[in-house]
Amino acid sequence: MTSTGEHNRKGSEVKNGDSARASGPNGPSLDELRQRFQTDSDGLSSDRAKQLVQKYGPNELEESKQGPVLKFLSHFLGPIPWMIEIAIVLSAIVHHWADLIVIGVLLFANATVGFWEGFQAGNTIDALKKKLAPRRVSGGTECGRSWRRASWFLVT
């Protein structure tokens, strides 16, 4: 390991003086990023981090929740379900009731299985988010960990 202990995006060790070239093929160099965000290899100061949060907002994604009924109904939308739905309509037009029932049951079963798998995957993701969520400290203030000045800090 080098004396600075720096690594590029791919995890490869960066030799002293090579940090300017430690970037992806289209991204800015580490030195350019450090200059842009006014930091060094030790990380952001707390004051600078607060300024960046005020300027750019928090580093989080907005979540859009969809109700279970809409999620279930969404499994009937798309090219393949539409083809099956057309087959149901055509079966009704030519009075092939057995085909209509079999195709309808298969379409409904497919939507049910897809909904259930999505529901279980959503529960798994929610559990992972809770595990990775910021911790609560005394006073009910939410805190997370951040690398600042060569050590980990709890930040609000």
URTA-V295427 format. One line per field, one symbol per residue. ss: DSSP state (H for helix, E for strand, C for the rest). phi: phi as a letter, one per 40 degrees, with the letter a starting at -180 (. if undefined). Layout:
# URTA-V295427
ss: ???
phi: ???
This chain:
# URTA-V295427
ss: CCCCCCECCCCCECCCCCHHHCCCCCCCCHHHHHHHCCCECCECCHHHHHHHHHHHCCCCCCCCCCCHHHHHHHHHCCHHHHHHHHHHHHHHHCCCHHHHHHHHHHHHHHHHHHHHHHHHHHHHHHHHHHHHCCEECHHHCEEEEEEECCEEEEEC
phi: .cccgcbcccgccbcdgcccccaccbcccccccccccfabcchccccccccccccbgccaccbbcbccccccccccbhdcdcccccccccccccgccccdcccccccccccccccccccccccccccccccccdccbdggccbbcacbfgacbcbc
